[in-house]
Amino acid sequence: MTVNLRGKIFVTIFGTETRGGRTFDIVLLWMIILSVSIVVLESVSSIRETYHDIFVTTEWIFTISFTLEYMLRIYSSPRPLKYITSFYGLVDLLAILPTFLGLVFDQYTFLLTIRALRLFRMFRVFKLARYVKEAAILVKALQLSKNKIIVFFGAVLTLVLILGSLLYLIEGEENGFTSIPQSVYWAIVTITTVGYGDIAPVTVLGKILASVAMLTGFSIIAVPTGIISVEIGKAVKSSRNPKQALCTNCGHDTHDSDAHYCKICGTKI
């Protein structure tokens, strides 16, 4: 009976295919959104002073609820230690830990520390990805474009290193370019079109090179967006279109996109 209970809890909490699992996910998703919204509102002093008691009460309601969820996940998981040490396991723990720490460190000297730790409640927002199926498409797109993005950033790093070195030689320390790292910082700020303005070239040649860097920056910014957009399109198409593969045993040629075995006869495709 215990095994059966653990199995039902596991299917409800970790699964999304059953009615109970979907209901649990929807309720938990709204609780996460509300709890994060309260953390944001609580940072506004005027609102915090007016609704302090309400914030404290709701925070404890959310904390107790998420603590119960965390304990049930550990109880029902086939491998509890793996869940506890996983990314989402750590996120779940960080989402509830600060409120309990506030009960222990109640001295004035710890108030600033607790206030900082309470910001970890924002980790609850990471729990949202677990309940959004479309997140899998985004993750797949990022994985497919990983090598291209690595090569792209390698090229960008080479470019900013060259630009920074040239500006260091052209402008020199007297114009604020005191070192190559400082000049590389300028190159990054310029190429990304941020333009803080704390360092700027003074010489004509330096301004010409800066202009080239600015124009190059407009083109560079669009590259990773295009790479990821293409891969997202492929991932969406792959998730929607059935897998076209002929089963050598029964001849069935339409399968799910992630299928490795024939849905009719079970033969590997």
Secondary structure, 3 states (H helix, E strand, C coil): CHHHHHHHHHHHHHCCCCHHHHHHHHHHHHHHHHHHHHHHHHCCHHHHHHCHHHHHHHHHHHHHHHHHHHHHHHHHCCCHHHHHCCHHHHHHHHHHHHHHHHHHCCCHHHHHHHHHHHHHHHHHHHHHHHHCCHHHHHHHHHHHCHHHHHHHHHHHHHHHHHHHHHHHHHHCHHHCCCCHHHHHHHHHHHHCCCCCCCCCCCCHHHHHHHHHHHHHHHHHHHHHHHHHHHHHHHHHHHHHCCEECCCCCCCCCEECCCCCECCCCCCEC
